Amino acid sequence: MTDTSKKHWENVYETKNPDEVSWTQKKPQTSLDFIHSFGLGKKAKIIDTGGGDSNLVDFLLEEGYENITVLDISAKALEKAKERLGEKADKVTWITSDITAFEPSETYDIWHDRAAFHFLTTPEQVSKYISTAEKWVTGFMVLGTFSKDGPKKCSGLDIQQYDDATLTEKFKSNFTKIKCFTQDHTTPFGTVQNFVFCSFKKI
């Protein structure tokens, strides 16, 4: 990604509230279900990639998870999440970075990404993301992207649609698919977006 995309996302989070962006979920139940299904316990190192000001971190903290990292290209998005969490924000590691330039300093038991991977539209971006995940994920990965029946754009940007087969193919060198399914997400303004979710285990 580029400085242009950083500016784009800073502007989105500067100017819009959660009820004005399509990806908002009051409770990210699907993501929580995946994380619970891995059975790793509360000390698992979890990274929410492209987490923005998502509520996932709130629910994970509430459930007692102790090692949570939230990464996003937008510093403003992370500021909003920190403000919402108050003192609890101190229990979280916050990283402002473009995912394609991210150089982790530790490995992760669970890599979670709902709606970040599909913004990578060049082979170079996709390849960098995959190599980072292959190197730094030791346990499991959850990916949620727009499906082949989902939108072709989000927030005015082009995205890459996926399905069960194409997502599995991208990560097959180092990850085994556990399960995939499609799911409709109803946006705060009542439109419907079809997602594909897949979970993987590191080989």
C-alpha positions in Angstrom: 0.0 0.0 0.0 1.0 3.6 -0.3 0.9 6.9 1.6 -2.3 7.5 -0.4 -4.0 4.6 1.3 -2.8 5.7 4.7 -4.3 9.1 4.0 -7.5 7.5 2.8 -7.9 5.5 6.1 -6.9 8.4 8.4 -9.6 10.5 6.7 -12.2 7.7 7.0 -11.6 7.4 10.7 -11.2 11.2 11.2 -14.6 11.9 9.6 -16.9 8.9 10.2 -18.4 7.3 13.3 -18.8 3.5 13.6 -22.5 3.7 12.4 -21.3 5.5 9.2 -18.9 2.7 8.0 -20.1 -0.5 6.5 -17.8 -2.9 8.4 -19.1 -2.1 11.9 -20.4 -5.0 14.0 -21.8 -4.6 17.5 -20.5 -8.0 18.5 -18.1 -9.9 16.2 -19.6 -13.3 17.1 -18.1 -15.2 14.1 -14.6 -14.0 15.0 -15.1 -14.9 18.7 -16.4 -18.4 17.8 -13.3 -19.1 15.7 -11.0 -17.9 18.4 -12.8 -20.1 21.0 -12.7 -23.1 18.7 -8.9 -23.2 18.7 -9.0 -24.0 22.4 -5.7 -22.1 23.2 -6.7 -20.5 26.4 -6.5 -16.9 27.7 -2.7 -16.6 27.3 -2.8 -17.1 23.5 -1.0 -14.4 21.6 -3.7 -12.9 19.3 -3.2 -10.2 16.6 -6.1 -8.5 15.0 -4.7 -7.4 11.7 -6.4 -4.3 10.2 -8.4 -4.2 13.4 -9.2 -0.5 13.2 -11.6 0.5 15.9 -13.3 -2.9 15.9 -15.0 -4.1 19.0 -13.3 -7.5 18.9 -10.6 -6.3 21.3 -13.3 -5.2 23.9 -14.8 -8.7 23.9 -11.5 -10.5 24.1 -10.5 -8.3 27.1 -13.8 -8.9 28.8 -13.3 -12.7 28.4 -9.9 -12.5 30.0 -7.5 -12.8 27.0 -4.1 -11.4 28.1 -1.9 -11.0 25.0 -3.8 -9.0 22.4 -2.2 -6.9 19.6 -4.3 -4.7 17.3 -2.6 -3.5 14.1 -4.0 -0.9 11.6 -2.7 1.5 9.0 -4.7 4.3 10.6 -3.4 5.8 13.8 -6.8 7.6 14.2 -8.6 4.3 14.2 -6.5 3.0 17.0 -6.9 6.2 18.9 -10.6 5.8 18.8 -10.4 2.2 20.1 -8.1 3.3 22.9 -10.4 6.1 23.9 -13.3 3.7 24.0 -11.4 1.2 26.1 -10.0 3.8 28.6 -7.6 2.2 31.1 -8.1 -1.2 29.6 -6.3 0.0 26.5 -3.0 -0.3 28.5 -3.5 -4.1 28.4 -3.3 -4.1 24.6 -0.3 -3.7 22.2 -1.2 -1.1 19.5 0.7 -1.1 16.2 0.3 1.5 13.5 1.5 0.0 10.3 0.6 -0.9 6.7 0.3 -4.7 6.9 2.6 -5.0 3.8 5.3 -3.2 5.7 4.7 -4.9 9.1 7.8 -6.5 10.7 6.6 -8.3 13.7 8.8 -8.6 16.8 7.1 -11.8 18.1 5.1 -14.8 16.8 1.4 -15.1 17.1 -0.8 -18.1 18.2 -3.8 -16.6 16.4 -3.8 -14.2 13.4 -7.2 -12.7 12.9 -8.2 -10.6 9.8 -11.7 -9.5 9.0 -11.8 -7.4 5.9 -8.1 -6.3 5.6 -6.6 -8.9 3.2 -9.2 -8.2 0.5 -7.8 -4.6 0.1 -4.5 -6.0 -1.2 -5.0 -6.0 -5.0 -1.5 -6.4 -6.4 0.5 -9.7 -6.5 3.3 -8.0 -4.5 1.0 -6.9 -1.7 -0.6 -10.4 -1.5 2.8 -12.1 -1.5 4.2 -9.9 1.3 1.1 -10.5 3.5 1.3 -14.3 2.9 5.1 -14.4 3.7 4.6 -12.4 6.9 1.8 -14.8 8.1 3.8 -17.8 7.2 6.8 -16.6 9.2 5.1 -15.2 12.3 1.9 -17.4 12.8 2.6 -20.5 14.9 -0.9 -21.7 15.5 -4.0 -20.6 13.7 -5.3 -18.0 11.2 -8.8 -16.6 10.6 -9.5 -14.7 7.4 -12.7 -12.9 6.4 -13.0 -11.3 3.0 -15.7 -10.3 0.6 -16.9 -13.4 -1.3 -17.4 -13.8 -5.0 -21.0 -12.7 -4.3 -19.9 -9.7 -2.2 -19.1 -6.1 -3.1 -16.4 -5.3 -5.6 -15.4 -2.1 -3.7 -15.3 -1.0 -0.1 -14.9 2.6 1.1 -14.4 3.7 -2.5 -11.4 1.3 -3.0 -11.2 -1.7 -5.2 -11.0 -5.0 -3.4 -10.1 -8.6 -4.3 -13.0 -11.1 -3.9 -12.3 -14.7 -2.7 -14.0 -18.0 -2.2 -13.1 -21.1 -0.2 -10.9 -22.5 -3.0 -9.0 -19.3 -3.8 -8.3 -18.4 -0.2 -7.1 -22.0 0.6 -4.9 -21.9 -2.5 -3.2 -18.7 -1.5 -2.1 -20.1 1.9 -1.7 -23.8 1.1 2.1 -23.9 1.3 2.1 -23.4 5.1 -1.5 -23.7 6.3 -4.1 -26.4 6.3 -7.7 -25.3 5.9 -9.9 -26.2 8.9 -13.2 -24.8 7.6 -14.7 -22.1 5.3 -18.2 -20.7 5.0 -20.0 -17.7 3.6 -22.0 -15.3 5.7 -24.1 -12.2 5.1 -23.1 -9.1 7.1 -25.8 -6.4 7.4 -24.2 -3.0 7.5 -25.3 -0.2 10.0 -27.3 1.3 7.1 -29.1 -1.9 6.2 -27.3 -3.1 3.1 -26.0 -6.7 2.9 -22.4 -7.8 2.2 -21.5 -11.4 1.6 -18.3 -12.6 3.2 -16.3 -15.8 3.1 -14.6 -16.8 6.3 -11.8 -19.4 6.5 -9.8 -20.8 9.4 -6.4 -22.4 8.9 -3.9 -24.3 11.0 -0.2 -23.8 10.5 1.5 -26.8 9.1 
